[in-house]
Amino acid sequence: MLATLAAAQHGVVARGQLYALGFTAHQLQTRIRSGRLLRVHRGVYAVGHDRLSARGRWMAAVLACGSEAVLSHRAALALWDLRPIPSGRIDVTVTAGNGRGQPGIRVHSARTLHPADCAVVDGVPVTTLARALLDYAEVARFQQLRLVLEEAIRREVLDGRTLDETLARGRGRHGLKPLRAALAAIRGPAPWTQSELEREFLALVRAAGLPEPSANVVVDGFLVDLYWPEARLVVEIDSYGFHKTRKKFEDDRRQDTKLQLAGVVTIRVTQSRVEGEPEQLLSDVAAMLSRAPRPAGGEAMLSRARRPAGAAA
């Protein structure tokens, strides 16, 4: 029974659950000393080994905060597959007076936690997507919030009526204003971005007040990351994970040459520039946009790229 419970909870169990299965305090101590139970948090143990997945760490944090605790904020959005797995402490929400802070866990106390704001994803108790967005709106920068909303809209996982009901229950919350502002800022289809680095760069562009580019469109037969048609400018985000092969390197240079012959300028942007020198990078992009060169030899052909089946967003 212990193995079954641990498997259902991504390899972790709580002390209270072990007692409910009939274990005695002496039996628990014996298993702890022998290494069959490994402490993750106070009263929470990994069964057999401590190589926990992200879901195992999230489940352990929820179990450590009590029976009514739920994963929330950044971690909740990662579980809903709308953000990358966050580093640092794990966000868990509890009702007022319940749950205690532990190392590695950031506890958020809510006056109430309505049942309609709670869900279970892959066995992990978590806030609903709508509630996670409202919570995230209180701690995220505006552009980060907007990008998550666009991702939810693009994947068609955000239910408008559920969101409205969540906002109504959240009367007085600090996240209401930024969340509504981010929703209002989204006009038309959400841009299809393929990587977190693209989303980071797009957020920088928006924060700087630069014109918004088209994302992942076909220009003269080539799928490009970002394109400003008026300036005939392409920005390609070169992360090592996608551009580390020799063939990819050669293909990229061949593409740049073909686009240049069509009058399209390409800037290749690395992760180190996005994260290490964003102001200079934006200055370079702004300078290129201000030139707005006239088409050479006819307009480059532009079409919206269709998302391939199974492609990562």
Secondary structure, DSSP 8 states (H G I E B T S, - for coil): -HHHHHHHTTTEEEHHHHHHTT--HHHHHHHHHHTSEEEEETTEEEES-----HHHHHHHHHHHT-TT-EE-HHHHHHHTTSS----SSEEEEEETT-----TTEEEEEES---GGGEEEETTEEEE-HHHHHHHHHTTS-HHHHHHHHHHHHHTT---HHHHHHHHHHTTT-TTHHHHHHHHHH--SS-----SHHHHHHHHHHHHTT----EEEEEETTEEEEEEETTTTEEEEEE-HHHH-SHHHHHHHHHHHHHHHHTT-EEEEEEHHHHHH-HHHHHHHHHHHHHH----SSS---EEE----TT---
